[in-house]
Amino acid sequence: MSKNKKAKNNAVQAVPAETETQTAAVNTQPADDLDMFDFDDDPLGATGVSRKSLVIFFLIDTSGSMRGTKMGELNTVMEELIPEIRRVGEADTEVKVAVLTFSTDVKWMYAEPIAIEDFEWARLNASGVTSMGEAFKELSARMSRNSFLNSPSLSFAPVIFLMTDGYPSDDYKEGLAALANNSWYKFGLKAALGIGNEANDDMLAEFTGSKDTVVHAYTGNQLAQMIKIVAVTASQIGSKSMTLADQNEAELSDEDVYAAKQKMLGQQIQELVKQNDSEDVSFDTGW
């Protein structure tokens, strides 16, 4: 099947190891009394259904500073990553992928999210400036029931992964303000990767809401490691249901459940980053 045909017929998701937090526990067997809620009442996927949808959004900087080795290595890693995400997913979850690139223009790789089983990476080229604020506005516009999140099944909150090697050339705070009013962004799992010496981790932490969910790569080896760590871990956590009660069986708010998942993501990412830092890797001169 061609990419164009797949893009018309298809439009992301995945799964991890069980982990407990102080406020909520990962649980693949959701509470019976929550079974009747849909996403609008249950934005963090705490209910049980036969099949749920999870969309993974990749926001990728394709500005001129990414030209050459950086973009070549990113393309290679993303081609390798898709099969890994396929293996993470569970049978009761429909995982889809949406890729938004931003340089002078903001573009979607495909016209709608594509099922992970059918997704094919289209290699990216780099040129232009870094219109990150416009990318945030476009993401907010598409991240709704009337657009990219229109699955007829119940939905997990999306996973949103931002990758960039520099500072925005436009007003990114205006774009973030638009996202702040989007409930899918509010409850989604967010992570970011700074690429090279010019990427601003503090700015990326504004996007994710926590420095623990921001990682950095200075070499090709690190780029491959960080993309896979973040994407797979976020997909695993994003596709897990969580009980909406604490240890005293007091009902937790949606914000509590979101905070537990986001905290879990930061903890697991940092643990995996430390493990990889301690391992021997081949010499890489960086960019």
MIDOSE-1310 file (N, C-alpha, C; in nm, 2 decimals, decimal comma, always signed):
residues 287
mskn	+0,09/-0,12/+0,00/+0,00/+0,00/+0,00/+0,09/+0,12/+0,00; +0,06/+0,22/-0,08/+0,14/+0,34/-0,09/+0,12/+0,43/+0,03; +0,21/+0,52/+0,06/+0,20/+0,61/+0,17/+0,08/+0,70/+0,15; +0,05/+0,75/+0,03/-0,06/+0,84/+0,01/-0,19/+0,77/+0,03
kkak	-0,20/+0,64/-0,01/-0,32/+0,57/+0,02/-0,34/+0,54/+0,16; -0,23/+0,51/+0,23/-0,24/+0,49/+0,38/-0,29/+0,62/+0,45; -0,23/+0,73/+0,40/-0,27/+0,86/+0,47/-0,42/+0,89/+0,46; -0,48/+0,84/+0,35/-0,62/+0,86/+0,33/-0,70/+0,77/+0,42
nnav	-0,65/+0,65/+0,44/-0,73/+0,55/+0,51/-0,70/+0,54/+0,66; -0,59/+0,60/+0,70/-0,55/+0,59/+0,84/-0,51/+0,73/+0,90; -0,49/+0,74/+1,00/-0,43/+0,87/+1,05/-0,31/+0,85/+1,14; -0,20/+0,73/+1,72/-0,07/+0,67/+1,77/-0,09/+0,62/+1,91
qavp	+0,00/+0,53/+1,97/-0,02/+0,47/+2,10/+0,09/+0,36/+2,14; +0,09/+0,31/+2,27/+0,18/+0,20/+2,33/+0,16/+0,17/+2,47; +0,26/+0,10/+2,55/+0,24/+0,04/+2,69/+0,36/+0,01/+2,77; +0,38/+0,02/+2,93/+0,50/-0,01/+3,01/+0,49/-0,11/+3,12
aete	+0,59/-0,11/+3,21/+0,59/-0,19/+3,33/+0,51/-0,12/+3,44; +0,44/-0,20/+3,52/+0,36/-0,14/+3,63/+0,44/-0,06/+3,73; +0,39/+0,06/+3,76/+0,46/+0,14/+3,86/+0,36/+0,21/+3,95; +0,40/+0,22/+4,08/+0,31/+0,29/+4,17/+0,37/+0,43/+4,21
tqta	+0,28/+0,52/+4,24/+0,32/+0,65/+4,29/+0,24/+0,67/+4,42; +0,27/+0,78/+4,48/+0,20/+0,81/+4,61/+0,06/+0,85/+4,59; +0,03/+0,90/+4,47/-0,11/+0,95/+4,45/-0,20/+0,86/+4,37; -0,13/+0,77/+4,28/-0,21/+0,68/+4,20/-0,13/+0,57/+4,15
avnt	-0,20/+0,46/+4,11/-0,12/+0,34/+4,07/-0,16/+0,30/+3,93; -0,06/+0,25/+3,85/-0,09/+0,20/+3,72/-0,17/+0,07/+3,74; -0,28/+0,06/+3,66/-0,36/-0,06/+3,68/-0,42/-0,10/+3,55; -0,39/-0,22/+3,49/-0,45/-0,26/+3,37/-0,60/-0,31/+3,38
qpad	-0,64/-0,32/+3,51/-0,78/-0,36/+3,54/-0,85/-0,24/+3,60; -0,92/-0,15/+3,52/-0,98/-0,03/+3,57/-1,10/-0,06/+3,66; -1,13/+0,04/+3,74/-1,24/+0,02/+3,84/-1,37/+0,01/+3,77; -1,46/-0,08/+3,82/-1,59/-0,11/+3,76/-1,68/+0,01/+3,75
dldm	-1,68/+0,09/+3,86/-1,77/+0,20/+3,87/-1,73/+0,32/+3,77; -1,62/+0,30/+3,70/-1,58/+0,41/+3,60/-1,61/+0,37/+3,46; -1,67/+0,25/+3,44/-1,68/+0,20/+3,30/-1,77/+0,28/+3,21; -1,86/+0,36/+3,26/-1,95/+0,43/+3,18/-1,91/+0,57/+3,14
fdfd	-1,79/+0,62/+3,18/-1,74/+0,75/+3,14/-1,68/+0,75/+3,00; -1,70/+0,86/+2,93/-1,62/+0,87/+2,80/-1,51/+0,97/+2,83; -1,43/+1,01/+2,72/-1,31/+1,09/+2,74/-1,34/+1,22/+2,80; -1,46/+1,28/+2,76/-1,48/+1,42/+2,81/-1,49/+1,42/+2,96
ddpl	-1,53/+1,31/+3,03/-1,54/+1,30/+3,17/-1,41/+1,24/+3,23; -1,34/+1,18/+3,14/-1,22/+1,09/+3,19/-1,10/+1,11/+3,10; -1,04/+1,23/+3,10/-0,94/+1,27/+3,00/-0,81/+1,19/+3,02; -0,79/+1,11/+3,12/-0,67/+1,04/+3,15/-0,68/+0,89/+3,12
gatg	-0,79/+0,85/+3,06/-0,80/+0,71/+3,03/-0,81/+0,62/+3,14; -0,89/+0,65/+3,24/-0,90/+0,56/+3,36/-1,01/+0,47/+3,35; -1,08/+0,46/+3,24/-1,19/+0,37/+3,22/-1,15/+0,24/+3,15; -1,24/+0,14/+3,15/-1,22/+0,02/+3,08/-1,31/+0,01/+2,96
vsrk	-1,25/-0,02/+2,84/-1,33/-0,04/+2,72/-1,26/-0,15/+2,64; -1,33/-0,20/+2,53/-1,27/-0,30/+2,45/-1,15/-0,26/+2,38; -1,15/-0,13/+2,33/-1,04/-0,08/+2,25/-1,03/+0,07/+2,27; -0,91/+0,12/+2,30/-0,89/+0,27/+2,32/-0,79/+0,32/+2,22
slvi	-0,80/+0,45/+2,20/-0,71/+0,51/+2,10/-0,61/+0,60/+2,17; -0,48/+0,59/+2,12/-0,38/+0,68/+2,17/-0,30/+0,74/+2,06; -0,30/+0,87/+2,05/-0,22/+0,94/+1,95/-0,09/+0,99/+2,00; +0,02/+0,96/+1,93/+0,15/+1,01/+1,97/+0,19/+1,12/+1,87
ffli	+0,20/+1,24/+1,92/+0,24/+1,36/+1,84/+0,39/+1,38/+1,85; +0,46/+1,39/+1,73/+0,60/+1,43/+1,72/+0,60/+1,56/+1,66; +0,66/+1,66/+1,74/+0,68/+1,80/+1,69/+0,83/+1,81/+1,66; +0,87/+1,83/+1,53/+1,01/+1,82/+1,49/+1,05/+1,94/+1,42
dtsg	+1,16/+2,00/+1,47/+1,23/+2,12/+1,42/+1,30/+2,08/+1,29; +1,26/+2,14/+1,17/+1,33/+2,11/+1,05/+1,39/+2,24/+0,99; +1,42/+2,33/+1,08/+1,49/+2,46/+1,04/+1,63/+2,43/+0,98; +1,68/+2,54/+0,92/+1,81/+2,52/+0,85/+1,93/+2,47/+0,94
smrg	+1,92/+2,50/+1,07/+2,03/+2,46/+1,16/+2,03/+2,31/+1,18; +1,92/+2,24/+1,15/+1,91/+2,10/+1,15/+1,97/+2,03/+1,03; +2,01/+2,11/+0,93/+2,05/+2,05/+0,80/+2,18/+1,97/+0,82; +2,19/+1,86/+0,74/+2,31/+1,78/+0,74/+2,30/+1,66/+0,84
tkmg	+2,40/+1,65/+0,92/+2,41/+1,53/+1,01/+2,30/+1,52/+1,10; +2,26/+1,63/+1,17/+2,15/+1,62/+1,26/+2,02/+1,56/+1,20; +1,98/+1,62/+1,09/+1,86/+1,57/+1,03/+1,87/+1,43/+0,97; +1,99/+1,40/+0,92/+2,01/+1,26/+0,87/+2,00/+1,16/+0,98
elnt	+2,06/+1,19/+1,10/+2,06/+1,10/+1,21/+1,92/+1,09/+1,27; +1,85/+1,20/+1,27/+1,71/+1,20/+1,32/+1,62/+1,11/+1,24; +1,63/+1,12/+1,10/+1,56/+1,04/+1,01/+1,58/+0,89/+1,03; +1,71/+0,86/+1,05/+1,75/+0,72/+1,07/+1,69/+0,66/+1,20
vmee	+1,70/+0,74/+1,31/+1,64/+0,70/+1,44/+1,49/+0,68/+1,43; +1,42/+0,77/+1,37/+1,28/+0,76/+1,36/+1,24/+0,64/+1,28; +1,31/+0,61/+1,18/+1,28/+0,49/+1,10/+1,29/+0,36/+1,18; +1,39/+0,36/+1,27/+1,41/+0,25/+1,36/+1,31/+0,25/+1,48
lipe	+1,26/+0,37/+1,51/+1,18/+0,38/+1,63/+1,04/+0,32/+1,60; +0,98/+0,34/+1,49/+0,84/+0,30/+1,46/+0,82/+0,15/+1,49; +0,91/+0,06/+1,45/+0,89/-0,08/+1,48/+0,89/-0,11/+1,64; +0,97/-0,03/+1,71/+0,98/-0,05/+1,85/+0,85/-0,01/+1,92
irrv	+0,79/+0,10/+1,87/+0,66/+0,14/+1,93/+0,55/+0,04/+1,90; +0,56/-0,02/+1,78/+0,46/-0,12/+1,74/+0,46/-0,24/+1,85; +0,58/-0,27/+1,89/+0,60/-0,38/+1,98/+0,55/-0,35/+2,12; +0,55/-0,22/+2,16/+0,51/-0,17/+2,29/+0,36/-0,18/+2,31
gead	+0,28/-0,16/+2,20/+0,14/-0,15/+2,21/+0,07/-0,28/+2,26; -0,05/-0,26/+2,32/-0,13/-0,38/+2,36/-0,24/-0,39/+2,27; -0,30/-0,51/+2,27/-0,41/-0,55/+2,17/-0,53/-0,46/+2,19; -0,55/-0,41/+2,31/-0,68/-0,34/+2,33/-0,66/-0,19/+2,31
tevk	-0,54/-0,15/+2,25/-0,51/+0,00/+2,23/-0,48/+0,02/+2,08; -0,54/+0,11/+2,02/-0,51/+0,15/+1,89/-0,42/+0,27/+1,89; -0,29/+0,25/+1,85/-0,19/+0,35/+1,85/-0,18/+0,42/+1,72; -0,18/+0,55/+1,72/-0,16/+0,63/+1,59/-0,05/+0,73/+1,61
vavl	+0,01/+0,77/+1,50/+0,12/+0,86/+1,50/+0,08/+0,98/+1,41; +0,12/+1,10/+1,46/+0,10/+1,23/+1,39/+0,23/+1,30/+1,40; +0,29/+1,35/+1,29/+0,42/+1,42/+1,28/+0,40/+1,56/+1,23; +0,43/+1,66/+1,31/+0,42/+1,80/+1,27/+0,56/+1,86/+1,27
tfst	+0,60/+1,91/+1,15/+0,73/+1,97/+1,13/+0,72/+2,12/+1,13; +0,82/+2,19/+1,18/+0,82/+2,33/+1,17/+0,95/+2,39/+1,13; +0,95/+2,48/+1,04/+1,06/+2,56/+1,00/+1,01/+2,70/+0,96; +1,02/+2,75/+0,84/+0,95/+2,87/+0,80/+0,80/+2,84/+0,80
dvkw	+0,77/+2,72/+0,74/+0,63/+2,68/+0,74/+0,61/+2,57/+0,84; +0,48/+2,55/+0,87/+0,44/+2,44/+0,96/+0,36/+2,34/+0,88; +0,41/+2,21/+0,88/+0,35/+2,11/+0,80/+0,33/+1,98/+0,87; +0,22/+1,90/+0,84/+0,20/+1,77/+0,89/+0,26/+1,67/+0,79
myae	+0,32/+1,57/+0,84/+0,37/+1,46/+0,75/+0,26/+1,40/+0,67; +0,15/+1,37/+0,74/+0,03/+1,31/+0,67/-0,09/+1,39/+0,71; -0,19/+1,38/+0,63/-0,31/+1,47/+0,65/-0,39/+1,43/+0,78; -0,36/+1,31/+0,84/-0,43/+1,27/+0,96/-0,34/+1,17/+1,03
piai	-0,36/+1,14/+1,16/-0,28/+1,04/+1,23/-0,30/+0,91/+1,16; -0,18/+0,83/+1,16/-0,18/+0,71/+1,09/-0,16/+0,59/+1,19; -0,23/+0,49/+1,18/-0,22/+0,37/+1,26/-0,08/+0,32/+1,26; -0,02/+0,29/+1,38/+0,12/+0,25/+1,39/+0,15/+0,13/+1,30
edfe	+0,06/+0,04/+1,28/+0,08/-0,07/+1,20/+0,11/-0,03/+1,05; +0,05/+0,08/+1,01/+0,07/+0,12/+0,87/+0,16/+0,24/+0,85; +0,21/+0,30/+0,96/+0,29/+0,42/+0,95/+0,42/+0,39/+0,88; +0,46/+0,48/+0,78/+0,59/+0,48/+0,72/+0,65/+0,61/+0,73
warl	+0,77/+0,62/+0,78/+0,84/+0,74/+0,80/+0,88/+0,80/+0,67; +0,84/+0,93/+0,64/+0,89/+1,00/+0,52/+1,00/+1,09/+0,56; +1,12/+1,07/+0,50/+1,24/+1,14/+0,54/+1,23/+1,29/+0,53; +1,28/+1,36/+0,63/+1,26/+1,50/+0,63/+1,38/+1,58/+0,58
nasg	+1,36/+1,70/+0,53/+1,47/+1,78/+0,49/+1,47/+1,91/+0,58; +1,58/+1,98/+0,59/+1,59/+2,10/+0,68/+1,62/+2,22/+0,60; +1,54/+2,33/+0,63/+1,57/+2,46/+0,58/+1,49/+2,57/+0,65; +1,52/+2,69/+0,64/+1,43/+2,80/+0,69/+1,46/+2,83/+0,84
vtsm	+1,36/+2,90/+0,90/+1,37/+2,95/+1,04/+1,29/+2,86/+1,13; +1,28/+2,89/+1,26/+1,22/+2,80/+1,36/+1,08/+2,86/+1,40; +0,98/+2,83/+1,33/+0,85/+2,88/+1,37/+0,78/+2,79/+1,47; +0,83/+2,79/+1,59/+0,78/+2,70/+1,69/+0,65/+2,75/+1,75
geaf	+0,63/+2,88/+1,77/+0,51/+2,93/+1,82/+0,39/+2,89/+1,72; +0,42/+2,90/+1,59/+0,31/+2,87/+1,50/+0,28/+2,72/+1,50; +0,39/+2,64/+1,53/+0,36/+2,49/+1,55/+0,27/+2,46/+1,67; +0,30/+2,54/+1,78/+0,21/+2,52/+1,89/+0,07/+2,55/+1,86
kels	+0,05/+2,66/+1,79/-0,09/+2,70/+1,75/-0,16/+2,59/+1,66; -0,08/+2,54/+1,57/-0,14/+2,44/+1,48/-0,17/+2,31/+1,56; -0,08/+2,28/+1,65/-0,11/+2,16/+1,73/-0,24/+2,17/+1,81; -0,25/+2,29/+1,87/-0,37/+2,32/+1,95/-0,50/+2,31/+1,86
arms	-0,49/+2,36/+1,74/-0,61/+2,36/+1,65/-0,64/+2,22/+1,61; -0,55/+2,13/+1,59/-0,57/+1,99/+1,54/-0,60/+1,90/+1,66; -0,56/+1,94/+1,78/-0,58/+1,85/+1,89/-0,72/+1,87/+1,95; -0,82/+1,81/+1,88/-0,95/+1,83/+1,92/-1,04/+1,71/+1,87
rnsf	-1,16/+1,69/+1,92/-1,25/+1,59/+1,87/-1,29/+1,62/+1,73; -1,29/+1,74/+1,69/-1,33/+1,78/+1,55/-1,22/+1,76/+1,45; -1,10/+1,72/+1,49/-0,99/+1,71/+1,40/-0,92/+1,58/+1,42; -0,79/+1,59/+1,47/-0,71/+1,47/+1,48/-0,75/+1,37/+1,59
lnsp	-0,83/+1,41/+1,68/-0,86/+1,32/+1,80/-1,01/+1,29/+1,79; -1,05/+1,24/+1,67/-1,19/+1,21/+1,65/-1,22/+1,06/+1,65; -1,14/+0,98/+1,71/-1,16/+0,84/+1,72/-1,30/+0,81/+1,78; -1,38/+0,71/+1,72/-1,51/+0,68/+1,78/-1,49/+0,60/+1,91
slsf	-1,38/+0,55/+1,93/-1,35/+0,47/+2,06/-1,31/+0,57/+2,17; -1,31/+0,53/+2,29/-1,26/+0,61/+2,40/-1,11/+0,63/+2,38; -1,06/+0,74/+2,44/-0,92/+0,78/+2,41/-0,84/+0,81/+2,53; -0,71/+0,76/+2,53/-0,61/+0,81/+2,63/-0,57/+0,95/+2,59
apvi	-0,53/+1,03/+2,69/-0,47/+1,16/+2,66/-0,35/+1,14/+2,57; -0,32/+1,23/+2,48/-0,21/+1,20/+2,39/-0,07/+1,22/+2,45; +0,02/+1,16/+2,38/+0,16/+1,18/+2,41/+0,22/+1,28/+2,31; +0,29/+1,38/+2,36/+0,34/+1,50/+2,28/+0,49/+1,51/+2,30
flmt	+0,57/+1,49/+2,19/+0,71/+1,48/+2,20/+0,77/+1,59/+2,11; +0,84/+1,69/+2,17/+0,89/+1,80/+2,09/+1,05/+1,78/+2,08; +1,10/+1,81/+1,96/+1,24/+1,80/+1,93/+1,29/+1,92/+1,86; +1,39/+1,99/+1,91/+1,45/+2,11/+1,85/+1,59/+2,13/+1,88
dgyp	+1,66/+2,20/+1,79/+1,81/+2,23/+1,82/+1,83/+2,37/+1,84; +1,73/+2,46/+1,86/+1,76/+2,60/+1,88/+1,64/+2,67/+1,94; +1,65/+2,80/+1,94/+1,55/+2,89/+2,01/+1,45/+2,93/+1,90; +1,32/+2,94/+1,93/+1,22/+2,98/+1,83/+1,25/+3,12/+1,77
sddy	+1,22/+3,13/+1,64/+1,24/+3,26/+1,57/+1,11/+3,34/+1,58; +1,00/+3,28/+1,63/+0,88/+3,36/+1,65/+0,84/+3,36/+1,80; +0,72/+3,41/+1,83/+0,67/+3,42/+1,97/+0,62/+3,29/+2,02; +0,70/+3,20/+2,07/+0,66/+3,07/+2,12/+0,57/+3,08/+2,24
kegl	+0,58/+3,19/+2,32/+0,49/+3,20/+2,44/+0,34/+3,23/+2,39; +0,32/+3,29/+2,28/+0,19/+3,31/+2,23/+0,13/+3,17/+2,19; +0,21/+3,09/+2,13/+0,17/+2,95/+2,10/+0,14/+2,87/+2,22; +0,23/+2,88/+2,32/+0,20/+2,81/+2,44/+0,08/+2,85/+2,51
aala	+0,04/+2,98/+2,50/-0,08/+3,03/+2,56/-0,20/+2,97/+2,50; -0,19/+2,95/+2,36/-0,30/+2,88/+2,29/-0,31/+2,74/+2,34; -0,20/+2,67/+2,36/-0,20/+2,53/+2,40/-0,26/+2,52/+2,55; -0,23/+2,62/+2,63/-0,27/+2,61/+2,77/-0,42/+2,60/+2,78
nnsw	-0,49/+2,65/+2,68/-0,64/+2,64/+2,69/-0,70/+2,51/+2,63; -0,61/+2,42/+2,58/-0,65/+2,30/+2,52/-0,64/+2,19/+2,62; -0,75/+2,12/+2,65/-0,76/+2,02/+2,76/-0,67/+1,90/+2,72; -0,66/+1,87/+2,59/-0,58/+1,75/+2,55/-0,43/+1,78/+2,58
ykfg	-0,39/+1,90/+2,56/-0,25/+1,94/+2,60/-0,24/+1,94/+2,75; -0,33/+1,99/+2,82/-0,33/+2,00/+2,96/-0,31/+1,86/+3,03; -0,38/+1,76/+2,97/-0,38/+1,63/+3,03/-0,29/+1,53/+2,96; -0,23/+1,57/+2,85/-0,14/+1,49/+2,77/+0,00/+1,47/+2,84
lkaa	+0,07/+1,36/+2,80/+0,20/+1,34/+2,85/+0,30/+1,42/+2,76; +0,38/+1,51/+2,82/+0,47/+1,59/+2,73/+0,61/+1,57/+2,77; +0,70/+1,56/+2,66/+0,84/+1,55/+2,68/+0,91/+1,62/+2,57; +1,04/+1,66/+2,59/+1,11/+1,74/+2,49/+1,26/+1,70/+2,49
lgig	+1,31/+1,71/+2,37/+1,46/+1,68/+2,34/+1,53/+1,80/+2,28; +1,63/+1,85/+2,35/+1,72/+1,95/+2,30/+1,83/+1,89/+2,22; +1,85/+1,93/+2,10/+1,96/+1,87/+2,01/+2,07/+1,97/+1,99; +2,19/+1,94/+2,03/+2,31/+2,02/+2,01/+2,32/+2,13/+2,12
nean	+2,42/+2,22/+2,09/+2,46/+2,32/+2,19/+2,37/+2,44/+2,20; +2,29/+2,46/+2,10/+2,21/+2,59/+2,10/+2,07/+2,57/+2,16; +2,03/+2,44/+2,18/+1,89/+2,42/+2,23/+1,88/+2,47/+2,37; +1,76/+2,53/+2,40/+1,74/+2,59/+2,54/+1,65/+2,50/+2,62
ddml	+1,71/+2,43/+2,72/+1,63/+2,33/+2,80/+1,53/+2,40/+2,89; +1,56/+2,52/+2,93/+1,47/+2,60/+3,02/+1,34/+2,63/+2,94; +1,35/+2,67/+2,81/+1,24/+2,69/+2,73/+1,16/+2,56/+2,70; +1,23/+2,45/+2,68/+1,16/+2,32/+2,66/+1,09/+2,28/+2,79
aeft	+1,14/+2,31/+2,90/+1,07/+2,28/+3,03/+0,94/+2,36/+3,04; +0,94/+2,48/+2,98/+0,81/+2,55/+2,98/+0,70/+2,48/+2,91; +0,74/+2,41/+2,80/+0,65/+2,33/+2,72/+0,60/+2,21/+2,79; +0,70/+2,13/+2,86/+0,66/+2,01/+2,92/+0,60/+2,03/+3,06
gskd	+0,64/+2,14/+3,13/+0,60/+2,16/+3,26/+0,70/+2,11/+3,37; +0,80/+2,05/+3,33/+0,90/+1,99/+3,42/+1,03/+1,96/+3,36; +1,14/+2,00/+3,43/+1,28/+1,97/+3,37/+1,30/+1,82/+3,36; +1,24/+1,74/+3,45/+1,26/+1,60/+3,44/+1,21/+1,53/+3,31
tvvh	+1,13/+1,60/+3,24/+1,08/+1,54/+3,11/+1,15/+1,61/+2,99; +1,26/+1,68/+3,02/+1,35/+1,73/+2,91/+1,48/+1,66/+2,91; +1,53/+1,62/+2,80/+1,66/+1,55/+2,78/+1,73/+1,62/+2,68; +1,87/+1,59/+2,67/+1,95/+1,67/+2,57/+2,05/+1,57/+2,50
aytg	+2,07/+1,60/+2,38/+2,17/+1,52/+2,30/+2,27/+1,61/+2,23; +2,40/+1,57/+2,25/+2,50/+1,65/+2,19/+2,58/+1,57/+2,08; +2,54/+1,44/+2,07/+2,61/+1,36/+1,96/+2,50/+1,27/+1,90; +2,54/+1,21/+1,79/+2,45/+1,12/+1,72/+2,41/+1,00/+1,81
nqla	+2,50/+0,95/+1,88/+2,47/+0,83/+1,97/+2,37/+0,87/+2,07; +2,39/+0,99/+2,13/+2,30/+1,04/+2,23/+2,16/+1,07/+2,17; +2,16/+1,12/+2,05/+2,03/+1,15/+1,98/+1,95/+1,02/+1,97; +2,01/+0,92/+1,92/+1,94/+0,79/+1,91/+1,89/+0,74/+2,04
qmik	+1,97/+0,74/+2,14/+1,93/+0,69/+2,28/+1,82/+0,77/+2,33; +1,83/+0,91/+2,33/+1,73/+0,99/+2,39/+1,59/+0,98/+2,32; +1,59/+0,98/+2,19/+1,46/+0,96/+2,12/+1,39/+0,83/+2,15; +1,47/+0,73/+2,16/+1,41/+0,60/+2,19/+1,36/+0,59/+2,33
ivav	+1,44/+0,64/+2,42/+1,40/+0,64/+2,56/+1,28/+0,71/+2,59; +1,27/+0,84/+2,53/+1,15/+0,92/+2,56/+1,03/+0,87/+2,49; +1,04/+0,83/+2,36/+0,92/+0,79/+2,29/+0,86/+0,66/+2,34; +0,95/+0,56/+2,37/+0,90/+0,43/+2,41/+0,84/+0,45/+2,55
tasq	+0,91/+0,51/+2,64/+0,87/+0,53/+2,78/+0,73/+0,61/+2,79; +0,72/+0,72/+2,71/+0,60/+0,79/+2,71/+0,49/+0,71/+2,65; +0,51/+0,64/+2,55/+0,41/+0,55/+2,49/+0,36/+0,45/+2,59; +0,45/+0,39/+2,66/+0,41/+0,29/+2,76/+0,32/+0,35/+2,87
igsk	+0,37/+0,46/+2,93/+0,29/+0,52/+3,03/+0,16/+0,57/+2,98; +0,16/+0,64/+2,87/+0,04/+0,69/+2,81/-0,07/+0,60/+2,79; -0,03/+0,47/+2,76/-0,13/+0,37/+2,72/-0,18/+0,29/+2,84; -0,13/+0,32/+2,96/-0,18/+0,26/+3,08/-0,29/+0,33/+3,15
smtl	-0,39/+0,25/+3,19/-0,50/+0,31/+3,27/-0,45/+0,33/+3,42; -0,51/+0,42/+3,49/-0,47/+0,44/+3,63/-0,59/+0,45/+3,71; -0,59/+0,39/+3,83/-0,70/+0,40/+3,92/-0,72/+0,54/+3,97; -0,85/+0,58/+3,98/-0,88/+0,72/+4,03/-0,91/+0,72/+4,18
adqn	-0,82/+0,65/+4,25/-0,84/+0,65/+4,40/-0,70/+0,64/+4,46; -0,68/+0,70/+4,58/-0,56/+0,69/+4,65/-0,56/+0,57/+4,74; -0,46/+0,55/+4,82/-0,45/+0,43/+4,91/-0,56/+0,43/+5,01; -0,62/+0,54/+5,04/-0,73/+0,54/+5,13/-0,87/+0,54/+5,06
eael	-0,86/+0,51/+4,93/-0,98/+0,49/+4,84/-1,05/+0,62/+4,83; -0,99/+0,73/+4,85/-1,05/+0,86/+4,82/-1,03/+0,90/+4,68; -1,14/+0,95/+4,62/-1,14/+0,97/+4,47/-1,04/+1,08/+4,44; -0,96/+1,06/+4,33/-0,86/+1,16/+4,29/-0,92/+1,24/+4,17
sded	-0,88/+1,36/+4,16/-0,92/+1,45/+4,05/-0,84/+1,41/+3,93; -0,89/+1,46/+3,81/-0,82/+1,43/+3,69/-0,68/+1,49/+3,69; -0,67/+1,61/+3,76/-0,54/+1,67/+3,77/-0,44/+1,58/+3,85; -0,49/+1,52/+3,95/-0,40/+1,43/+4,03/-0,35/+1,31/+3,95
vyaa	-0,44/+1,25/+3,87/-0,41/+1,14/+3,78/-0,30/+1,18/+3,68; -0,33/+1,30/+3,61/-0,23/+1,35/+3,52/-0,10/+1,37/+3,58; -0,10/+1,44/+3,70/+0,03/+1,47/+3,77/+0,10/+1,34/+3,80; +0,03/+1,23/+3,84/+0,10/+1,11/+3,87/+0,16/+1,05/+3,74
kqkm	+0,09/+1,05/+3,63/+0,15/+1,00/+3,51/+0,27/+1,08/+3,46; +0,26/+1,21/+3,47/+0,37/+1,30/+3,42/+0,49/+1,28/+3,51; +0,46/+1,27/+3,64/+0,57/+1,25/+3,74/+0,64/+1,11/+3,71; +0,56/+1,01/+3,68/+0,61/+0,88/+3,65/+0,70/+0,89/+3,53
lgqq	+0,65/+0,96/+3,42/+0,73/+0,98/+3,30/+0,87/+1,04/+3,33; +0,87/+1,15/+3,40/+0,99/+1,21/+3,44/+1,09/+1,12/+3,51; +1,04/+1,05/+3,61/+1,12/+0,96/+3,69/+1,18/+0,85/+3,60; +1,10/+0,79/+3,52/+1,15/+0,68/+3,44/+1,25/+0,73/+3,33
iqel	+1,22/+0,84/+3,27/+1,31/+0,90/+3,17/+1,45/+0,92/+3,24; +1,45/+0,99/+3,35/+1,58/+1,02/+3,42/+1,65/+0,90/+3,46; +1,58/+0,80/+3,51/+1,65/+0,67/+3,55/+1,71/+0,60/+3,43; +1,64/+0,60/+3,31/+1,70/+0,54/+3,19/+1,81/+0,62/+3,14
vkqn	+1,80/+0,75/+3,14/+1,91/+0,84/+3,10/+2,04/+0,81/+3,18; +2,02/+0,80/+3,31/+2,14/+0,77/+3,40/+2,20/+0,64/+3,36; +2,12/+0,54/+3,34/+2,17/+0,40/+3,30/+2,25/+0,41/+3,17; +2,20/+0,48/+3,07/+2,27/+0,49/+2,94/+2,40/+0,57/+2,96
dsed	+2,40/+0,68/+3,05/+2,52/+0,75/+3,07/+2,63/+0,67/+3,13; +2,59/+0,57/+3,20/+2,69/+0,48/+3,27/+2,74/+0,37/+3,18; +2,68/+0,35/+3,06/+2,72/+0,25/+2,97/+2,82/+0,30/+2,87; +2,91/+0,21/+2,83/+3,01/+0,25/+2,73/+2,94/+0,27/+2,59
vsfd	+2,97/+0,38/+2,53/+2,92/+0,40/+2,39/+3,04/+0,43/+2,30; +3,02/+0,40/+2,17/+3,12/+0,43/+2,08/+3,16/+0,58/+2,07; +3,28/+0,61/+2,03/+3,32/+0,75/+2,03/+3,25/+0,82/+1,92; +3,20/+0,94/+1,96/+3,12/+1,02/+1,87/+3,17/+1,17/+1,89
tgw	+3,21/+1,23/+1,78/+3,26/+1,37/+1,79/+3,15/+1,47/+1,80; +3,03/+1,43/+1,79/+2,92/+1,53/+1,80/+2,90/+1,61/+1,67; +2,83/+1,73/+1,68/+2,80/+1,81/+1,57/+2,88/+1,94/+1,57
